[in-house]
Amino acid sequence: MDEPGNSPTIGHLARSRGRPKVSSDEDKRTHIVEEARKVFVEHGYAGTTTALVARRCNVSKQTLYKLFASKEELFAAIVVAHRRMMLALPRPEEEDLPIADALHQIFMIDIEEAEDEERTAFIHLVMRESGQFPELRDVLHEEGMIRSRQMLAQWLAEQEARGKLKIPDHESGARMLMDMIFGGMGPPEGQAQAWPDRNARKNHLERCISIFARGVAAR
């Protein structure tokens, strides 16, 4: 039992009350990336400025530039973070699911509605504006859709090595899957809505996965 007047707990609490909590640079990066993604979706790439992002994040431009040297670097960080929203890869080494079930999880078919809307909005932003800005194409090539497709092709190759499927071209198979799934998420060109509700779209995506899984099933 501590002697009176020598309690380390009381002394520690007294000192700690005067120390404001300072978030780490990594916390700030995570917060800025999340908020900046929303700004890019709202204003487009051309309409987004570092000053606008700094105001949205309630940080100074100096802080923003300390963490991200340019708007392009910030966008690249968003693409990397968003890649995890597109495909749940890599998978756990011990996972042993049927191919259709694994693809269902990889493409996050049961994603929550709010997350789904965020994912779809960013995909549409990238598709709409990547043709206008060469720097976006470079980022997407290095960190975005291309990298995601490479990871999916690698997963397909691993499943074939385990004898779970047979496919002549893993890169082509990955492209086919992503075209089917991401193409089926949004509305056709010129239409405001592709599906009457989320359940109809989910059923369509599950049929795409089922058809693909049957087509590549090991025989």
C-alpha positions in Angstrom: 0.0 0.0 0.0 1.4 3.4 -1.0 2.2 5.9 1.8 0.2 9.1 2.0 1.5 11.8 -0.3 3.5 9.3 -2.4 0.7 8.1 -4.7 2.1 7.8 -8.2 -1.4 7.6 -9.6 -2.4 11.0 -8.4 0.8 12.6 -9.5 0.5 10.9 -13.0 -3.1 12.1 -13.4 -2.2 15.6 -12.4 0.6 15.8 -15.0 -1.4 14.1 -17.8 -4.4 16.5 -17.5 -2.2 19.3 -18.7 -1.0 17.4 -21.8 -3.3 17.8 -24.9 -3.6 14.7 -27.0 -1.7 15.1 -30.3 -2.7 12.9 -33.2 0.0 11.2 -35.1 0.9 11.9 -38.7 -0.5 8.6 -39.6 -3.8 9.5 -38.1 -3.8 12.8 -39.9 -3.0 11.0 -43.2 -5.9 8.6 -42.8 -8.3 11.4 -42.0 -7.1 13.6 -44.9 -7.3 10.7 -47.4 -10.9 9.9 -46.3 -12.1 13.5 -46.5 -10.2 14.2 -49.7 -11.9 11.3 -51.4 -15.3 12.9 -50.7 -14.0 16.3 -52.0 -12.7 14.7 -55.3 -16.1 12.9 -55.8 -18.0 16.2 -55.2 -15.8 18.6 -57.2 -14.0 16.3 -59.7 -10.2 16.2 -60.1 -9.9 19.6 -61.8 -12.2 21.3 -59.3 -10.4 20.0 -56.3 -7.7 22.2 -54.8 -5.4 21.6 -51.9 -6.9 24.6 -50.2 -10.3 23.1 -50.5 -9.1 19.8 -49.0 -7.3 21.6 -46.2 -10.5 23.5 -45.2 -12.5 20.3 -45.3 -10.0 18.5 -43.1 -9.6 21.5 -40.8 -5.8 21.5 -41.2 -3.4 24.1 -42.6 -2.1 23.9 -46.1 1.4 23.6 -44.5 0.2 20.4 -42.7 -1.3 19.1 -45.8 1.9 19.6 -47.9 3.9 18.1 -45.1 2.0 14.8 -45.6 1.3 15.0 -49.3 3.7 16.9 -51.6 1.0 17.6 -54.3 -2.6 17.0 -55.3 -1.4 14.1 -57.5 0.3 12.4 -54.5 -2.8 12.9 -52.4 -5.0 11.3 -55.2 -2.5 8.4 -55.4 -3.0 7.8 -51.7 -6.8 7.8 -52.1 -6.5 5.3 -55.0 -4.4 3.0 -52.8 -6.9 3.2 -49.9 -9.8 2.7 -52.3 -8.2 -0.4 -53.8 -9.0 -2.2 -50.6 -12.6 -1.1 -51.0 -12.7 -2.6 -54.5 -11.2 -6.0 -53.9 -10.7 -7.8 -50.6 -7.2 -9.0 -51.5 -4.9 -10.6 -50.5 -6.8 -13.5 -48.9 -5.8 -15.4 -45.8 -3.4 -18.2 -46.6 -5.4 -20.7 -44.8 -8.7 -19.9 -46.6 -10.2 -22.8 -48.4 -13.5 -21.7 -49.8 -15.3 -22.8 -53.0 -14.3 -20.4 -55.9 -17.7 -18.8 -56.1 -17.8 -18.1 -52.3 -14.3 -16.7 -52.3 -15.1 -14.4 -55.3 -18.2 -13.3 -53.4 -16.0 -12.1 -50.6 -13.3 -10.7 -52.8 -15.8 -8.4 -54.6 -17.6 -7.7 -51.3 -21.0 -8.4 -52.8 -22.6 -7.9 -49.4 -21.0 -4.6 -48.7 -23.0 -2.1 -46.6 -25.1 0.3 -48.7 -23.2 3.4 -47.5 -19.8 1.8 -48.4 -21.2 0.6 -51.6 -22.3 4.1 -52.6 -18.8 5.5 -51.7 -17.1 2.8 -53.8 -19.3 3.2 -56.8 -19.0 7.0 -56.7 -15.2 6.9 -56.7 -15.2 4.3 -59.6 -17.4 6.6 -61.6 -15.1 9.5 -60.9 -12.0 7.6 -62.1 -13.8 6.4 -65.2 -15.1 9.8 -66.0 -11.9 11.8 -65.6 -9.0 9.5 -66.1 -9.1 10.1 -69.9 -8.7 13.9 -69.3 -5.7 13.9 -67.0 -2.5 11.9 -68.0 -1.3 12.0 -64.3 -4.4 10.1 -63.3 -3.7 7.4 -65.8 -0.2 7.0 -64.4 -1.5 6.7 -60.8 -4.2 4.2 -61.9 -1.7 2.2 -63.8 0.7 2.0 -60.8 -1.7 1.8 -57.9 -5.3 1.5 -59.0 -7.3 -0.7 -61.4 -4.2 -2.3 -63.0 -2.7 -3.2 -59.7 -6.0 -4.6 -58.5 -6.3 -6.7 -61.6 -2.7 -8.0 -61.1 -3.6 -9.1 -57.6 -6.8 -10.8 -58.8 -4.8 -12.6 -61.5 -2.3 -13.7 -58.9 -5.1 -15.1 -56.8 -6.5 -17.0 -59.8 -3.0 -18.5 -60.5 -2.7 -19.6 -56.8 -6.1 -21.3 -57.0 -5.1 -23.1 -60.2 -1.9 -24.2 -58.5 -4.1 -25.7 -55.7 -6.1 -27.6 -58.3 -9.3 -25.6 -57.6 -9.8 -24.2 -61.1 -8.5 -24.3 -64.7 -8.0 -21.1 -66.7 -5.7 -20.6 -69.7 -4.9 -16.9 -69.0 -5.0 -15.5 -65.5 -4.8 -11.9 -66.6 -7.6 -12.3 -69.0 -9.7 -14.1 -66.4 -9.1 -11.2 -63.9 -10.1 -8.7 -66.5 -13.2 -10.6 -67.4 -14.3 -10.8 -63.7 -13.7 -7.1 -63.1 -15.5 -6.1 -66.3 -18.5 -8.2 -65.3 -18.7 -7.1 -61.6 -17.8 -3.4 -61.8 -19.6 -3.0 -65.1 -22.7 -4.5 -63.5 -22.6 -2.1 -60.6 -23.3 1.1 -62.4 -26.0 2.3 -64.8 -25.6 1.8 -68.6 -24.4 4.8 -70.6 -27.1 7.4 -70.8 -29.3 5.9 -68.0 -29.7 7.2 -64.5 -30.3 3.8 -62.9 -29.3 0.3 -63.8 -31.3 -1.7 -61.4 -34.7 -1.3 -59.6 -33.1 -1.9 -56.3 -29.9 -3.2 -54.6 -31.2 -6.8 -54.3 -31.7 -7.0 -58.1 -28.2 -5.9 -58.7 -26.8 -8.3 -56.1 -28.6 -11.2 -57.8 -27.1 -10.2 -61.1 -23.6 -10.0 -59.7 -24.0 -13.4 -58.0 -25.1 -14.9 -61.3 -22.0 -13.4 -62.9 -19.8 -15.0 -60.3 -21.6 -18.4 -60.5 -21.3 -18.5 -64.3 -17.6 -17.6 -64.1 -16.9 -20.2 -61.4 -18.7 -23.0 -63.4 -16.7 -22.0 -66.5 -13.3 -22.3 -64.8 -14.1 -25.2 -62.5 -11.4 -27.9 -62.4 -12.4 -31.0 -64.3 
